[in-house]
């Protein structure tokens, strides 16, 4: 699982993944910024889920990305 936090900036949204140095930004919204980050990290197959963000500063959005191979391993184990 990859944890992605998206925060609002001046006119756009900046996405960063915990443990990664890469970031991505989009003006359309937080989901689009998270997807742009996944593309930049070359993570194609999987499920992106928005999570409860109440514990984060206002405006921040939390996503979890579960790669396809992780889901297959969970099903087998």
N, C-alpha and C positions, 0 to 999 in steps of 0.2 A: 504494500500500500504506500502511496505517495501522498503526503499532505501538502496542499497548496493553499496559501493565504493570499487573498486579493484585497488590496487597499485602494481607496480612492485617492487620486492625486489631482492636480489642476487640470480638469477637463478630460481625464482618462482614468483607467484602472490598471494598477501594476500588480502582476502575479509573480510570486516567488514560491519555490518548493523548498521545504525543509531539507537541509543537507546538500543542496545544489547551489551553485553560484550563478546559474542562468536565471534571467527574468524576462518577462514579456509584458507589453502593455497594449491596450486597445481602448478606444473611446466609446465603443458600442455598449459595453457592460462588463460585469465581473465574470460571467460565464465565458464570454468571448476571449477575455484575457487569459483565463485558465486553459482554454482550448489552445490558444496560441502558444502558451508555455509548453504544453504537451507536444505540440508539433515541433517546437524548437528542440525539445529533448528527444525527439524521434520516438515517442511512445504513441503507437497507433491503436492497438487493440486493447479494449478494456472498458470499464464503466466509470464515469465521472459522476459523483454524487455530492450535492450540496449538503452541508452539515449544519448543526446548530452553531450559530456564531455569537450567542449572547455573552460569552466570556471574553470576546475580543473587543477592541475599541470600536466605537460607533462607525458604521460604514464598511467595516472589514467583513469579508465573506470567506468562509472556510469550505474547501472542497477536499474530498478523498478520491483518489484515482486508484482503481483496482485493475491491474493488468489482467488480460485473459489468462495467461499462464498461471497467475496466482489463484484465480478462481478455479481452474482445473485442478491444481494441487490441493486446494481446500476440499474439493468434492471427492478426491481420491482418498485423502487421509481421513 
